[in-house]
Amino acid sequence: MTDDDRDALHDAIRMTAVALADADIRYALCGSYATWARGAPEPSHDADFVIREQDVDRAREAVAAAGLDVHQPTENWLFKAYRGPALVDVLFRMCGEPVGPEVFDRAEVLEVLAVRMPVLEATDVLSTQLRVLGEHYCDYSRLLPVARALREQIDWARLRREVGHSPYARAFVRLLEDLQVIEPEPAPAGAAGRPETAATRP
């Protein structure tokens, strides 16, 4: 990403956040730029916001009125807003599910690019990123820096519960344990401990 492209994306993030706030639409910065706002490395691709499904029409109008070029793709869970080459995705479903109010309740207002905006909670961000992993997309290299940077902000017990159905997500959490990024999950009472490995020996 060139400096000009990054500047255009930063402008698009600010413009989208202000437009949604001025329209009194409940929203939050999500995805990779939410992790950046919380201390992870800055991504080199588009930014994402999440809104309620009931607010989609008003959000499209507000973002378009702010000067962004709004497009509706074939996917029925987001719309796209461009400022030149810069792209902002505005999602109203995550992992195929409507966004519930608890997601916005847990979001924290942070200053991002000189604009105060709600930013998705760290656990919610990583949980969402892990739940989309599958045999066609499973890039741990993008997730490792995020987990390292945000590990103190993440509720690992809740995250394990939320992603436990996915073998790809479970494998990533186990990798974090073996790399000593996080503590291993406590064994149930009376259960034998996990076999010792080179990564877990003193």
PyMOL commands that set and color helices and strands:
alter all, ss='L'
color gray80, all
select helices_A, chain A and resi 3-22+31-37+53-65+101-106+122-131+140-153+156-163+167-178
alter helices_A, ss='H'
color red, helices_A
select strands_A, chain A and resi 27-30+47-51+69-71+78-83+86-91+93-94+97-98+108-112+115-119
alter strands_A, ss='S'
color yellow, strands_A
deselect
rebuild
show_as cartoon
